[in-house]
Amino acid sequence: MLKRKISMFGLSLTILFTSLFLGGCSPKPFLTQDGTYVILTVSPSGMTQSELIELPWNTNMAVLQNFLLESSFVLSDLHTPSSVEPSNTAPLKTTKRIQANFPRAKRMKFIVDQQVLTLDVQSIQIEVEGANVGQVILNQTIVLQGIDNPNLQPAFQELADVLHNKVESK
């Protein structure tokens, strides 16, 4: 019984310190389940396909929550992209982005080039696969570069696997 209490106390402290570390001292933009999420696939020719993220009721929501957490980490420190154009010899890739649409504009604070920027956000796109992983597009007009998060792609793949399995089970 004592070991269980100590174990629970240790787990609680770990969760607390993790949330404090990830949360920092100021509020960060955080993607939550209160929006509508779409996976946008853009082919090299420019064709766009969208897939609404709808998980079945019996799905472990931790997969989506983990992906949203990793996506939010990308948003925690943004910067304006360099003006250097990509090389024309680079092979064109299919790009995948997650897009969050909010029913009402959400006021969010972002750190952009070490300055606080407050915006009313209607939509956010984050590139999860492609040439500019971590690229962020706010309200379909403001293009920024987010943190290079090595956990973003595995979290996206896990979500895609859950979505793929849902389609197969129908």
RODOZA-274961 format. One line per 4 residues: their letters; for each residue z, x, y of N, C-alpha, C, O. Coordinates in steps of 0.2 Angstrom, whole numbers, plus 5000, padded with zeros to 4 digits. Atoms other than C-alpha are relative to their C-alpha. Example, Ala and Ser with C-alpha at 12.3 -4.5 7.8 and 13.67 -1.06 7.14 Angstrom:
BEGIN
as) 5000:5004:4994:5039:5062:4978:5000:5004:5006:5003:5009:5005  4999:4996:4994:5036:5068:4995:5003:4996:5005:5004:4999:5011
//
This chain:
BEGIN
mlkr) 5000:5004:4994:5000:5000:5000:5000:5004:5006:4996:5003:5011  5000:4996:4994:5004:5014:5012:4994:5004:5001:4992:5005:5006  5007:4996:4999:4988:5024:5008:4995:4995:5003:4991:4997:5006  5005:5005:4998:4978:5008:5011:5001:4999:5008:4996:4999:5012
kism) 4999:5001:4992:4987:5006:5029:4998:5006:5003:4994:5006:5009  5002:4994:4996:4984:5024:5033:4992:5001:5000:4989:5003:5005  5007:5001:5000:4966:5022:5027:4997:4996:5005:4992:4997:5009  5003:5005:4995:4963:5007:5038:5001:5002:5007:4997:5001:5011
fgls) 4999:4997:4993:4971:5016:5053:4995:5005:5001:4993:5005:5007  5005:4994:4999:4960:5031:5050:4993:4997:5002:4989:4999:5006  5006:5004:4999:4945:5019:5049:4999:4997:5007:4994:4998:5011  5000:5003:4993:4950:5010:5065:4999:5005:5005:4996:5004:5010
ltil) 5001:4995:4996:4952:5026:5074:4993:5003:5001:4990:5004:5006  5007:4998:5000:4935:5032:5069:4995:4995:5003:4991:4998:5007  5004:5005:4996:4927:5016:5075:5001:5000:5007:4996:5000:5011  4998:5000:4993:4936:5017:5091:4997:5006:5004:4994:5005:5009
ftsl) 5003:4994:4997:4931:5035:5095:4993:5000:5000:4990:5002:5005  5007:5001:5001:4913:5031:5089:4998:4996:5006:4993:4998:5010  5002:5004:4995:4912:5017:5101:5001:5003:5007:4997:5002:5011  4998:4996:4994:4920:5027:5115:4995:5005:5002:4992:5006:5007
flgg) 5005:4995:4999:4908:5041:5112:4993:4997:5002:4990:5000:5006  5006:5003:4999:4893:5030:5111:4999:4996:5007:4994:4996:5010  5000:5004:4995:4898:5019:5125:5001:5004:5007:4999:5002:5012  4999:4996:4994:4903:5033:5138:5005:4996:5004:5008:4991:5002
cspk) 4995:5003:4995:4913:5028:5153:4996:4994:5004:5000:4990:5007  5004:5005:4996:4899:5017:5161:4997:4995:4995:4995:4997:4990  5003:5004:5005:4891:5002:5154:4992:5002:4999:4989:5004:5004  5006:4998:5002:4875:5006:5145:4995:4994:4998:4998:4989:4996
pflt) 5005:5006:5002:4859:4995:5142:5001:5000:4992:5001:5005:4989  4999:5001:5007:4862:4988:5125:4995:4994:4997:4996:4989:5000  5004:5006:5002:4849:4978:5115:5005:4996:4995:5008:4999:4990  4996:5005:5004:4858:4963:5106:4996:4995:4997:4990:4995:4999
qdgt) 5004:5005:5003:4852:4949:5096:4999:4994:5004:4997:4989:5002  5001:5006:4996:4852:4937:5111:4992:5000:5002:4991:4996:5006  5007:5000:4997:4833:4942:5114:4996:4998:4994:4998:4997:4988  5005:5001:5005:4817:4939:5104:4997:5007:4999:4995:5010:5004
yvil) 5002:4993:5002:4811:4955:5095:4993:4999:4996:4992:4995:4992  5007:5000:5003:4793:4958:5091:4998:5008:4998:5000:5012:5002  5003:4994:5002:4785:4973:5082:4992:5000:5003:4989:4996:5000  5007:4999:4997:4769:4978:5092:4996:5006:4996:4999:5011:4997
tvsp) 5004:4995:5003:4756:4988:5082:4993:5001:5004:4989:4996:5005  5006:4999:4996:4742:4995:5093:4996:5006:4997:4998:5011:4995  5005:4996:5004:4727:5003:5084:4997:5005:5005:4997:5004:5011  5003:4995:4996:4718:5018:5091:4994:4997:5004:4993:4999:5010
sgmt) 5005:5004:4996:4704:5006:5097:5003:4995:5005:4999:4993:5009  4996:5005:4995:4717:4996:5107:5001:4993:4998:5004:4989:5002  4999:5007:5003:4718:4981:5096:5008:5000:4999:5011:5004:4996  4993:5001:5000:4736:4974:5097:5002:4995:4995:4999:4989:4995
qsel) 4997:5005:5004:4745:4965:5083:5007:4999:5001:5011:5004:5002  4993:5001:4999:4762:4957:5085:5003:4996:4994:5000:4992:4991  4996:5003:5005:4775:4952:5072:5007:4999:5002:5011:5003:5004  4993:5002:4998:4790:4942:5076:5005:5002:4995:5004:5002:4989
ielp) 4995:4998:5005:4806:4949:5068:5004:4994:4999:5008:4992:5003  4996:5006:5002:4813:4935:5059:5003:5002:4993:4999:5002:4988  4997:4998:5007:4825:4940:5045:5003:4993:4997:5006:4989:5000  4997:5006:5003:4830:4927:5032:5007:5000:5001:5011:5005:5002
wntn) 4993:5002:4999:4847:4919:5033:5005:5005:4995:5010:5006:4997  4996:4997:5004:4853:4929:5018:4999:5008:5000:5002:5012:4996  5001:4993:4999:4848:4946:5025:5006:5004:5003:5010:5000:5007  4994:4996:4997:4861:4960:5029:4998:5001:5007:4994:5005:5008
mavl) 5001:4999:4993:4861:4959:5048:5001:5007:5002:4999:5009:5008  4998:4993:4998:4868:4977:5048:4993:5004:5001:4993:5009:5005  5006:4996:4999:4850:4983:5046:4997:4999:5007:4995:5004:5010  5003:5001:4993:4844:4975:5062:5005:5003:5005:5003:5006:5010
qnfl) 4995:4998:4995:4861:4979:5071:4999:5008:5001:4999:5011:5006  5001:4992:5000:4858:4998:5066:4994:5002:5004:4994:5006:5008  5007:4998:4996:4840:4998:5073:5001:4999:5007:4999:5003:5011  4999:5001:4993:4846:4990:5089:5004:5005:5003:5003:5007:5009
less) 4995:4994:4997:4860:5003:5091:4996:5006:5001:4996:5009:5006  5004:4994:4999:4847:5017:5088:4995:4999:5006:4994:5004:5010  5005:5001:4995:4835:5009:5100:5004:5001:5007:5001:5003:5012  4996:5000:4994:4849:5007:5113:5002:5007:5002:5002:5009:5008
fvls) 4999:4993:4999:4853:5026:5111:4994:5003:5004:4995:5007:5009  5006:4997:4996:4835:5030:5117:5000:4998:5007:4998:5002:5012  4999:5002:4993:4839:5020:5133:5005:5003:5004:5005:5002:5010  4994:4998:4997:4855:5029:5137:4998:5006:5005:5002:5007:5010
dlht) 5002:4995:4995:4846:5043:5147:4992:5000:5000:4989:5003:4996  5007:5001:4999:4828:5040:5154:4998:5005:5005:5002:5007:5009  5003:4996:4994:4817:5051:5164:4992:4998:5001:4989:4996:4996  5007:5001:4998:4800:5050:5172:4996:5005:4996:4997:5010:4995
pssv) 5004:4995:5004:4786:5057:5160:4997:5005:5005:4995:5003:5011  5003:4995:4996:4778:5073:5166:4992:4997:5001:4990:4993:4997  5006:5003:4998:4761:5070:5174:4994:5004:4996:4988:5003:4997  5005:4996:5004:4752:5082:5161:4997:4994:4995:5001:4991:4992
epsn) 5004:5005:5004:4739:5071:5152:5000:5003:4993:4999:5009:4992  5001:4997:5007:4738:5073:5133:4993:5002:4999:4988:5000:5002  5007:4997:5001:4724:5083:5126:4996:4995:4997:4998:4991:4993  5005:5004:5003:4708:5074:5122:4999:5002:4993:4996:4998:4989
tapl) 5002:4998:5007:4707:5084:5106:5005:4997:4995:5004:4998:4989  4995:5003:5004:4723:5076:5099:4998:4994:4996:4995:4990:5000  5003:5005:5004:4719:5064:5085:5004:4993:5003:5010:4993:5004  4997:5006:4998:4722:5046:5090:5004:4997:4995:5002:4997:4989
kttk) 4995:5003:5005:4737:5037:5081:5001:4993:5002:5000:4990:5007  4997:5007:4999:4742:5019:5078:5007:5001:5003:5011:5005:5001  4993:5000:4997:4757:5016:5089:5004:4993:4998:5001:4988:4998  4996:5005:5001:4771:5005:5084:5006:5000:5005:5009:5005:5007
riqa) 4995:5001:4995:4783:4998:5097:5005:4994:4998:5002:4989:4995  4996:5006:5000:4798:4986:5097:5000:4998:5007:5001:5001:5012  4999:5003:4993:4798:4974:5111:5005:4995:5000:5006:4990:4995  4995:5005:5000:4813:4964:5116:4998:4996:5006:4997:4998:5012
nfpr) 5001:5005:4994:4810:4948:5127:5006:4996:5001:5009:4994:4996  4994:5004:4999:4825:4940:5135:4998:4993:5003:4994:4993:5008  5001:5007:4997:4825:4921:5139:5001:5000:5007:4997:4996:5011  4999:4999:4993:4832:4925:5156:5000:5007:5002:5003:5011:4998
akrm) 4999:4993:4998:4831:4941:5166:5007:5003:4999:5012:4999:5001  4994:4997:5001:4845:4953:5161:5001:5005:5005:4997:5010:5005  4998:4994:4995:4853:4964:5174:5002:5006:4996:5007:5005:4992  4998:4994:5003:4854:4981:5167:5000:5006:5004:4996:5007:5009
kfiv) 4999:4994:4997:4859:4998:5173:4997:5006:4995:4999:5006:4990  5003:4995:5004:4849:5013:5167:5001:5007:5004:5002:5007:5010  5000:4993:4996:4851:5032:5171:4993:5003:4999:4990:5004:4994  5006:4998:5000:4834:5038:5176:5000:5006:5004:5001:5006:5010
dqqv) 5000:4994:4997:4832:5056:5181:5006:5001:5004:5007:5003:5009  4993:4999:4998:4851:5057:5183:5002:4996:5006:5006:4997:5010  4998:5005:4995:4851:5042:5195:5001:4994:4997:4997:4992:4992  4999:5007:5003:4857:5025:5192:4995:4995:5003:4994:4995:5009
ltld) 5005:5005:4998:4844:5012:5192:5002:4993:4997:5003:4992:4991  4998:5007:5002:4848:4993:5192:4994:4996:5000:4991:4996:5005  5005:5005:5001:4835:4981:5186:5001:4994:4997:5006:4993:4993  4999:5007:5004:4833:4963:5181:4994:5001:4995:4988:5001:4997
vqsi) 5005:4998:5005:4824:4966:5164:4998:4993:4996:5003:4990:4994  5003:5006:5004:4813:4952:5156:4998:5003:4993:4998:4999:4988  5002:4997:5007:4806:4964:5142:5001:5008:5000:5000:5011:5006  5000:4993:5001:4808:4981:5135:4996:5002:4994:4996:4998:4989
qiev) 5004:4997:5006:4796:4991:5124:5003:5007:4999:5003:5011:5003  4999:4993:5002:4801:5006:5114:4996:5002:4995:4995:4999:4990  5004:4997:5005:4789:5017:5105:5004:5003:4994:5008:5007:4995  4997:4997:5006:4795:5020:5087:4996:5004:4996:4998:5008:4992
egan) 5004:4996:5004:4780:5027:5079:4994:5001:5005:4991:4997:5008  5006:4999:4996:4765:5036:5088:5001:5007:5003:5005:5011:5001  5001:4994:4996:4761:5050:5100:5006:5001:5005:5008:5007:5006  4994:5000:4995:4776:5046:5112:5006:4997:4998:5008:4992:5001
vgqv) 4994:5003:5003:4791:5041:5101:5005:5001:5006:5006:5006:5008  4994:5000:4995:4805:5036:5113:4997:4998:5007:5001:4997:5011  5003:5003:4994:4793:5030:5127:5003:4993:5001:5003:4989:4996  4997:5007:4998:4801:5015:5136:4995:4997:5005:4994:5000:5010
ilnq) 5004:5004:4995:4791:5002:5145:5005:4994:5002:5006:4989:4998  4996:5006:4998:4802:4990:5156:4996:4995:5004:4992:4997:5008  5004:5005:4996:4795:4974:5162:4992:5001:5000:4989:4998:5004  5007:4999:5001:4778:4979:5156:4997:5004:5005:4990:5004:5006
tivl) 5003:4996:4995:4776:4990:5171:5003:5007:5001:4999:5012:5003  4997:4994:4999:4788:5004:5172:5001:5004:4994:5004:5002:4989  5000:4996:5006:4785:5018:5160:5004:5006:5001:5004:5010:5006  4995:4994:5000:4799:5031:5156:5000:5003:4993:4998:5000:4988
qgid) 4999:4997:5007:4803:5043:5142:5008:5000:4999:5012:5002:5003  4993:5000:5002:4819:5040:5133:5002:5006:4996:4998:5011:4994  4997:4994:5004:4830:5052:5122:4996:5000:4994:4995:4995:4991  5003:4999:5006:4822:5059:5107:5005:4999:4994:5009:5003:4993
npnl) 4994:5002:5005:4833:5050:5094:4997:5001:4993:4993:4997:4991  5003:4999:5007:4829:5057:5076:5002:4994:4995:4999:4994:4990  4998:5006:5004:4838:5041:5069:4996:4994:5001:4997:4989:4997  5004:5006:4998:4826:5029:5077:4995:4999:4995:4995:4993:4992
qpaf) 5005:5001:5005:4812:5031:5064:5003:4998:4994:5000:4993:4991  4997:5002:5006:4823:5030:5049:5003:4993:5000:5002:4988:4996  4998:5007:4999:4831:5014:5056:4995:4995:5001:4995:4990:4998  5006:5004:5000:4814:5007:5060:4997:4999:4993:4996:4993:4991
qela) 5003:5001:5006:4808:5010:5043:5004:4996:4995:5002:4992:4991  4996:5004:5004:4823:5002:5035:4999:4993:5002:4999:4988:4998  5002:5006:4997:4820:4987:5046:4993:4997:4997:4993:4991:4995  5006:5001:5003:4802:4987:5041:5000:4998:4993:4996:4994:4990
dvlh) 5000:5001:5007:4806:4988:5023:5003:4993:4998:5001:4989:4994  4997:5006:5001:4818:4973:5024:4995:4994:5002:4994:4989:4998  5005:5005:4998:4804:4963:5033:4994:5000:4995:4992:4994:4993  5005:4999:5005:4791:4969:5020:5003:4996:4994:4999:4992:4991
nkve) 4997:5003:5006:4803:4963:5006:5000:4993:5001:4999:4989:4996  4999:5007:4999:4805:4946:5014:4993:4997:4999:4992:4992:4996  5007:5002:5001:4786:4944:5014:4998:4999:4993:4995:4995:4991  5002:5000:5007:4784:4949:4996:5004:4994:4996:5001:4992:4991
sk) 4996:5005:5003:4798:4937:4991:4998:4993:5001:5000:4988:4997  5003:5006:4999:4789:4922:4998:4995:4997:4995:4993:4992:4995
//
